[in-house]
Amino acid sequence: MQLQSFFCLFVVSAGLAGSAYGQASPTATASLQLSAFGAVTADYTGIELGRNLSITAGVDATFRPFFGLYPTAEVRGTYPIDRGGLDGQKNVLGGLVLGPHIRWIEPYGDILVGRGEIDFVTPYPNPADTEVYVQTASTVLSPGAGANLFFSNHFALKADFQFEHYDSPVTASGSVYSKAFTVGIAYRLPFGGLGHGRR
């Protein structure tokens, strides 16, 4: 997926640039905190009993709080390493993450949107049996919730749940609803003035 490759390149470039800028400019560290995460995802794809085991990676830019809540811009990508014999779902999503920082725990809710693909292991028919599909692509809308549990100043256990809506002609409704459970490790870069895990 060309869009996914471009987005991944953009994310890496933005992270490196942000890191260099934050280290060089003391004023930048007072209003911005960068972090990155890598994780594994169990995805119930919403097509029959389809399941995926996937890898997920992303970057976050957290800004000054308002009313005790920290707004964060996030970009994440998910890619299946085991499609479970039926279908594989991959996507690149970005959006808003919002939540408080309470000592060593940071609970959050999010709303993400982006582009996704469903790749079928074998051609999959539509409900009328008039066409078969090897791949469908659509916009993905994904609300979710989770938490970062810090076990050091910079490292946290990350766990979240995303509810993902795809458009696809392989279902009677034209929609596919998948459920993604993600667990991994987040790393907060060692600059910024917005909090450093355990305080």
Secondary structure, DSSP 8 states (H G I E B T S, - for coil): -HHHHHHHHHHHHHHHHHHHHHHH-HHHHTTEEEEEEEEEEEEE-SSTT-EEEEEEEEEEEEE--BTTBEEEEEEEEEEEEE-TTTEEEEEEEEEEEEE--BTTEEEEEEEEEEEEEEEEEEEEE-TTSS-EEEEEEEEEEEEEEEEEEESSSSEEEEEEEEEEEEE-TTSTTSEEEEEEEEEEEEEE-S--SS--S--
